[in-house]
Amino acid sequence: MFASALAASVTLNNGDAVEFGQGAGLVIACDEEIVTRINEEWYQTDEVFQVSTIELTDLNVAVSTVANSGCGGKVIKIQLLDNLGFPFIVGDSDLTEISVTLPAGGGTGPIPATATSGATAVFESPSNDDIGTLTVTVSGSVHPVASGVYRVTLESESPGV
């Protein structure tokens, strides 16, 4: 059975930008230059490499309401997907995403970012400005096997949504 939905006007996310990206080079409304990287570590018990950190490089944490001008203060949701597009459980219990509230602007030294249970996050800019790298460390009890991760997805939203 097929159905149709027709509308003259559709409003999503209270009119704020809806942002989603996946892959190695990502395009999301607040920053079109983000690149992801997964780092792994050897887990001797199971004799596999597990995901240890996820890096978002060239991330702009300037505070802006204009598209592609900064993700500062926004929440970034990170998922690791298998070859069929299913999310891995990561961090603690049955969570399939890590949510990180980005700092509102860059600055000197490592800047802690708030992450969901089972992860920690820090933003660093080599030039002490708004462009830098967010490193998310999987600190919970569940670390996906690195060779099974086929995609990293990012979704951003305003806090409190």
C-alpha positions in Angstrom: 0.0 0.0 0.0 1.3 3.4 -0.9 0.1 6.7 0.5 0.7 10.3 -0.4 1.2 13.3 1.8 0.7 16.8 0.3 1.4 20.0 2.1 1.7 23.6 1.1 4.1 24.3 4.0 6.1 22.0 6.2 8.0 23.2 9.3 10.6 21.0 11.0 12.6 21.7 14.2 10.6 24.9 14.9 12.0 26.5 11.7 15.6 26.0 12.8 18.0 24.3 10.4 17.8 20.5 10.3 21.4 19.2 10.0 22.6 15.7 9.2 25.7 14.3 7.6 27.5 11.0 7.2 30.8 9.6 5.8 34.4 10.7 5.8 33.7 14.2 4.5 30.6 15.7 6.1 28.2 18.4 5.2 26.0 19.7 8.0 24.3 23.1 8.1 26.4 24.7 10.8 29.8 23.6 9.3 30.5 22.1 5.9 34.2 21.4 6.5 34.1 18.7 9.2 36.1 15.6 8.7 35.8 12.5 10.9 38.4 10.0 12.0 38.1 6.9 14.1 41.1 5.8 16.3 41.4 2.3 17.6 43.2 0.4 20.3 44.1 -3.3 20.8 41.8 -5.2 23.1 43.8 -8.3 24.2 40.9 -10.3 25.7 39.0 -10.5 22.4 42.1 -10.0 20.2 40.4 -7.2 18.2 40.9 -3.5 17.6 38.1 -1.5 19.3 37.1 2.1 18.7 38.9 4.3 21.3 38.3 7.8 20.0 36.3 9.7 17.4 37.8 12.9 16.0 36.0 15.7 14.3 38.6 17.9 12.6 38.2 21.3 11.0 35.3 21.9 13.3 34.1 25.5 13.6 32.7 26.2 17.1 31.9 29.9 16.5 28.4 30.8 17.6 26.3 31.6 14.7 22.7 31.3 13.4 23.9 31.5 9.7 24.4 28.2 7.8 28.1 27.1 7.6 29.3 29.7 10.0 29.8 27.7 13.2 28.5 25.0 15.5 29.3 26.7 18.8 26.9 25.7 21.6 25.1 23.1 19.5 24.6 19.5 20.3 26.4 17.0 17.9 25.0 13.5 17.9 27.5 10.9 16.7 26.6 7.4 15.6 28.9 4.6 14.3 27.1 2.4 11.7 27.8 -1.1 10.4 27.7 -2.1 6.7 23.9 -2.4 6.8 23.5 1.0 8.3 22.6 -0.1 11.8 24.0 1.8 14.7 26.5 0.2 17.1 25.9 0.4 20.9 28.7 2.6 22.2 29.7 3.9 25.6 27.3 2.7 28.3 24.3 0.3 28.3 22.2 0.4 25.2 23.1 3.9 23.9 23.5 4.0 20.1 24.8 7.6 19.9 27.1 9.9 21.7 25.8 13.4 22.2 28.3 16.2 22.7 27.4 19.8 23.6 30.1 21.9 21.8 31.8 24.9 23.5 30.4 28.3 22.5 33.7 29.5 20.8 37.3 28.4 20.9 40.2 29.7 22.9 43.4 28.8 24.6 44.1 25.2 25.7 41.9 22.2 25.7 38.2 23.1 26.3 36.1 20.3 27.8 32.8 19.6 26.1 29.8 17.9 27.8 29.2 14.4 26.5 26.7 11.7 27.3 27.4 8.9 29.7 30.2 6.6 28.5 32.2 9.3 26.7 34.3 12.3 27.3 35.1 15.1 24.9 37.5 18.0 24.5 38.0 20.7 21.9 41.4 22.0 20.9 42.5 24.6 18.4 46.1 24.8 17.4 45.8 28.5 16.7 43.5 29.2 19.7 40.6 30.3 17.5 37.2 28.8 16.6 38.5 26.1 14.2 40.0 22.9 15.7 39.5 19.3 16.6 36.9 17.7 18.9 38.2 14.4 20.4 35.5 12.1 21.8 36.9 9.3 23.9 34.7 6.2 24.4 35.1 5.7 28.2 32.2 3.4 28.8 32.1 -0.3 28.9 31.0 -0.8 25.2 33.5 -0.2 22.5 32.6 -1.3 18.9 35.0 -3.5 17.0 36.7 -0.9 14.7 36.7 -3.1 11.6 32.9 -3.3 11.7 32.4 0.5 11.5 31.5 1.5 8.0 30.2 5.0 8.5 30.2 7.8 11.1 27.1 10.0 11.1 26.7 13.4 12.6 23.5 15.3 13.4 23.5 18.7 15.0 20.7 20.6 16.8 20.3 23.5 19.1 20.5 22.6 22.8 17.2 21.7 24.5 15.5 20.5 21.3 
